[in-house]
Amino acid sequence: MCYTTDADADADGDDDDDDDTNAGDAVVGGFDDNAPLDCVERYDPVNNTWSTVISMSCPRGGVGVAALGGRLYAVGGHDGSNYLSSVEEYDPCTDRCPSALCLCLSHAL
């Protein structure tokens, strides 16, 4: 998952879509050998390193991830026992994850 923070969406001011300072790759959740993970990790291309930036409120394997408005969203997934109907938001500018939001699902007949 690649993302760019809104605050620095074009840090070099050249109004193009190249990689700027706060652009990065993120890994969210997933599974190790037999358990879902709750971590969010970010890749630093300058130093060629990965670091854990925050933990989600619960482990999420098979999670859907999207970048929108400079934030990362983790949607659904599986916590090892149950399928999840919640969304977590991560703001890399503040390094915070507000409370998880519950998904309201409706079905058409």
ABEGO torsion letter per residue (X at the ends): XBBBBAAAABAAGAGBABBBAABBBBBBEEBBAABBBABBBBBBAAAGBBBBABBBABBBBGBBBBBBGGBBBBBEEBAGABBBBBBBBBBAAAGBBBBBBBBBBBBBX
